Amino acid sequence: MPDGRRAGRERAALAALALLPLLPFLSAAVSIDAPVFLAVARQIVAHPLDPFGFDMIWDPTSPHVARFNQNPPLLSYYLAPWIAVFGEREVVLHAALLPFPLIAALSFHGIARRLVGKGLAPAALLVTTPAFLVLATTAACFTSSCAAKADSISPNSMRNPRIFTCWSRRPRNSMLPSERYRQQSPVL
């Protein structure tokens, strides 16, 4: 089987493995830190340029949201249009978050293929860990930040990896390579 066809089948199997276990949890209640992200998204719908401009009762001190929520509001900005159009139904919110586990799985697949040569087994281990399964449908920034980090270093994002070429002049009695040694290393 050609390598491109095999990689396509691996990605399809991985997408199914990443998303199918999450489907029963689409109607699950909002939990963990998700109420904070949803409150910020509600604020963004009302006042798009002031995401932290409100107080929230989160602990006994009831501080301003900007004091206890130290996360950037990127996920809340992503959720705000969904809330504005479809409301705050759990099914819609959890479905809106499904691209993040998929991006994380496929990006990790590309990283594993590049580093190990085989990508399905390492990526399957990632998406079947209990932490990934539990946090993948929460409206908190765990899976979305994992997806962003994995995608930023994935070969899928870097179609043409750069090659650094190092030339060095070594001073006498130095441990550095001399001029005649040229080293190339791909940047991941």
C-alpha positions in Angstrom: 0.0 0.0 0.0 1.4 3.4 -0.9 2.7 5.5 2.0 0.2 8.4 1.5 -2.7 6.0 1.4 -1.6 4.2 4.5 -1.1 7.6 6.3 -4.6 8.6 5.3 -6.1 5.4 6.7 -4.1 5.9 9.9 -5.4 9.4 10.3 -9.0 8.2 9.6 -8.7 5.5 12.2 -7.1 7.9 14.7 -9.9 10.4 14.1 -12.5 7.7 14.9 -10.5 6.6 17.9 -10.3 10.2 19.2 -13.9 11.3 18.6 -16.1 8.2 19.0 -15.5 7.7 22.7 -16.4 11.4 23.3 -19.8 11.3 21.6 -21.7 9.8 24.6 -20.5 12.7 26.7 -21.8 15.5 24.5 -24.9 15.9 26.7 -22.8 15.9 29.9 -23.2 18.8 32.3 -20.6 21.6 32.3 -18.0 20.9 34.9 -14.6 21.6 36.4 -13.4 25.1 35.3 -15.9 25.4 32.4 -18.3 27.7 34.1 -15.6 30.4 34.3 -14.8 30.1 30.5 -18.6 30.1 29.7 -19.1 33.2 31.9 -16.3 35.0 30.1 -17.8 33.9 26.7 -21.2 35.3 27.9 -19.4 38.6 28.7 -17.8 38.6 25.3 -21.2 38.2 23.6 -22.4 41.2 25.5 -19.2 43.3 25.5 -16.6 41.9 23.0 -13.8 44.2 24.0 -14.2 43.7 27.8 -14.0 39.9 28.4 -13.1 40.2 32.1 -15.3 43.2 33.0 -17.5 41.5 35.6 -17.4 39.9 39.1 -18.2 36.2 39.6 -18.9 34.3 42.7 -16.3 31.6 42.5 -14.9 31.3 46.0 -15.7 33.0 49.4 -13.8 36.2 48.4 -15.7 36.8 45.1 -12.9 38.6 43.3 -13.0 40.2 40.0 -12.8 37.6 37.2 -9.5 39.0 36.0 -7.9 38.2 39.4 -8.7 34.5 39.6 -8.9 33.6 35.9 -5.3 33.9 34.7 -6.0 32.3 31.4 -6.2 34.3 28.2 -9.7 34.5 26.9 -9.0 32.8 23.5 -11.2 29.7 24.2 -14.0 32.0 25.4 -13.7 34.1 22.2 -14.0 30.8 20.3 -17.1 29.8 22.3 -18.8 33.2 22.2 -20.2 32.9 18.6 -21.5 29.4 19.4 -23.3 30.8 22.5 -24.6 33.7 20.5 -26.1 31.5 17.8 -27.1 28.3 19.6 -27.4 29.3 23.2 -25.7 27.5 26.1 -27.0 24.0 25.5 -24.4 21.4 26.7 -24.6 19.4 23.4 -23.8 22.4 21.3 -20.9 23.5 23.6 -19.4 20.1 23.8 -19.8 19.5 20.0 -18.1 22.9 19.4 -15.1 21.6 21.3 -14.7 18.4 19.3 -12.2 19.9 16.8 -9.6 20.3 19.5 -9.1 16.6 20.4 -9.1 15.9 16.7 -6.4 18.5 16.1 -4.4 17.3 19.0 -4.6 13.6 17.9 -3.7 14.3 14.2 -0.9 16.7 15.1 0.6 14.2 17.6 0.3 11.6 14.8 2.4 13.7 12.5 5.0 14.4 15.3 5.2 10.6 16.1 5.5 9.7 12.4 8.4 12.1 12.0 10.2 11.1 15.1 9.5 7.4 15.5 8.5 6.4 12.0 5.1 5.1 13.1 2.4 7.4 14.2 -0.7 5.4 15.0 0.4 3.7 18.1 1.8 6.7 19.9 -1.2 8.9 18.9 -3.6 6.1 19.9 -1.9 6.0 23.4 -2.5 9.8 23.7 -6.2 9.8 22.8 -7.0 6.7 25.0 -5.4 8.0 28.2 -8.0 8.7 30.9 -6.9 12.3 31.2 -7.4 13.0 27.5 -10.8 11.3 27.5 -12.0 13.1 30.6 -10.8 16.6 29.6 -11.5 16.4 25.9 -15.1 17.5 26.2 -14.8 20.0 29.0 -15.1 23.7 28.1 -11.8 24.5 29.8 -8.5 25.2 28.0 -6.8 21.8 28.6 -7.4 20.1 25.3 -7.4 23.3 23.2 -4.0 24.3 24.5 -2.7 20.7 24.0 -4.0 20.9 20.4 -2.4 24.3 19.8 1.0 23.2 21.2 1.0 20.0 19.2 -0.1 21.6 16.0 2.6 24.3 16.3 5.4 21.7 16.1 3.7 19.2 13.9 5.1 18.5 10.5 1.5 19.0 9.2 2.0 22.6 10.1 5.5 22.8 8.8 5.2 21.5 5.2 8.8 22.5 4.4 10.9 22.0 7.5 13.9 24.4 7.7 17.4 23.1 7.8 19.9 25.1 9.9 23.4 24.9 8.5 26.0 25.7 11.0 29.5 26.9 10.0 31.9 27.6 12.8 35.4 28.9 13.2 36.9 27.4 16.2 39.5 29.2 18.1 42.7 27.3 18.8 42.3 24.8 21.6 38.5 24.9 21.5 36.1 22.1 21.6 33.9 23.6 18.9 33.9 22.1 15.4 36.3 23.6 12.9 35.5 25.2 9.6 35.6 22.0 7.7 32.8 20.5 9.8 29.5 21.5 8.5 26.4 20.2 10.4 22.8 20.2 9.2 20.0 19.4 11.5 16.3 19.5 10.7 14.2 21.8 12.9 11.2 20.0 14.3 
